[in-house]
Amino acid sequence: MSAARNPDELDDLLALDNQLCFALYAASRALMRTYRPLLEPLGLTYPQYLVMLVLWEWQRQPPAHPGVKALGERLQLDSGTLTPLLKRLEAQGLVRRERVRGGDERQLQVSLTEAGERLREQAGEVPRALMCSTGMSAEQVMTLRRGLDQLLGELQE
């Protein structure tokens, strides 16, 4: 990318409204504000909801190694962020953390409790309500999602 050739071009390049990062940041904050009242009845924060989504997914199609490390990789979270989330979910009675038997004693496996499994049905309303809040069609949401996935893929390379 070449440098701006004139002051007007530089002004355009540096305008806040022309920054992809700001659009993503502002949209992310607005989305989190929209999620908050939807997740409140479940007793979950947004990061806790993401953990539960993965565990519900894994309950139906278990990975080869459903441990904390795999969970962190799936959510793109480091253990320093994930461990407190799991401790809070465990304190709420939604998940169980157990040492892997017969393997590396440092590895923890995460599983849903009965209460965690029951919460899944109630959580089914969250995506529907969020979709209504966006004012976007399912096709628009999927197009946006594909674009964001592509952006993430490019940035991670």
N, C-alpha and C positions, 0 to 999 in steps of 0.2 A: 504494500500500500504506500502510495507516495504522500508526501506532506502537502498540506493545503497551499495553494498557489497565491491566494489573495486573502485579505482580511474577512471578506464576506463568506468565503468558503470555510475559513477557520471558525468563524462564528457559527455557521451551520454545523460543522463537525463537533463543536463543543456545546451545542445547545442541549439542555437536559432532555427536552422532548424528543430529541433524535437519538437518544441512547437506548440501545436494546436492553442493557443491564437495568436501567431505571424502570422500563416498562415491565420487565420480569419481576423486579423487586416490588414495585407497587401492586402488581397483580397478585403476587404471592401473599403480601400482607392482607390484601382485601379478601383473598380466598381463605386465609386463616381466620379472619374475623367472621366469615360466613360459616365456617366449620364449627366455631366455638359453641354456639347455642345448639347445634345439631348433635354434638358429642357430649354436651353437659348431661343429658338424661342417662347416658351410658356410663358416666363417671370417668370418661377418658379425655386425655389431652390429645392433640393431633399426633404427636410422635407415638404415644401409646396406641392410638388407633392404627397407625401404620404397622406397628409390631403385631397387633392382633390380626390385621388383614393377612399378613404373611403366615401367621400360625394357622389361621382358618384355611388358607390356601394349601399349606403343607399337610393339613389334616386329610385333605382329599387326594393330594398327590405328594406324598412324602419324598423329600430329597434323600440322597444316599446318607448324608451326614447332617441331621437337623439340629446342629449345635449352635451355640452362641456365635461362633465364628461365621458360620454360614448365614445366620440371621443378619449379622453385621454387614456381610458382603451384599446380601440381597437388598438391604435398606441403605447401603452406602454410608454406614455409621461406624465409627471406631468404638472399641470396647469401653472407653472412658465415657462415652455418651450413652451407649446401649445398656451398660450394667445398671446405672441408676433407674433407667426406664423399667428394666426387668424386675428390679427389686420392688419398685412401687406396684407393678402389676401383680407380683407375687404377694405383696402385703394386702392387696385388694382381693386376693383369692382367685385370680383369673388365670395365672400360669404357675407352673412348678419348674424350678431349676434343680437339676440333679446331676451329680457327677457321672460321667460315662463309665460304665462297668467294664472291666477287662481291658480297658484301653488306657489312654493318657489320663491320669487322675486330675490333671489341670483343666481338662475339657468339661464343659457343662452342656447338658442337653436341656432344651426348653420344650415343655409340653403344656397343652391347655388343661385346665381343670374342668370339672363339669360346669361350673359357673361360667368359665370362659367360653365353653362350647355353647351354652344357652344364650350368651350375649350376642352371638352371631345373628340370630334371627332378628333381634331388635335393631342391630346395626344395619340390616338390609335397607332400612328406610333412609339412611344417611346419603348414599349416592343419589337416590331419587330426589330427595329434598334439595341437595346441592345442585343437581341438574336444573331443577326449576328455578333456583336462585340465579343461575348464570344468564338466563334469557336466551341461551344458545340452543340450537337443535343438536340432536345426537351426532349428526354428521359433522357439524361445525366443531363440536367438542373433540371428536375423533381426529379431524384434520389438524386441529391445534395440537393434540397429543402427539400425533405422528411427527409434526414439525419440531416439537420440543424434544422428542426422542432422538431425532436426527441431530439437532443442535448438541444435545448431551453427548451423543456418540462422537461427534466431531471434536468436541472440547476434551474428551477423555483420551483421544488418540495422541 
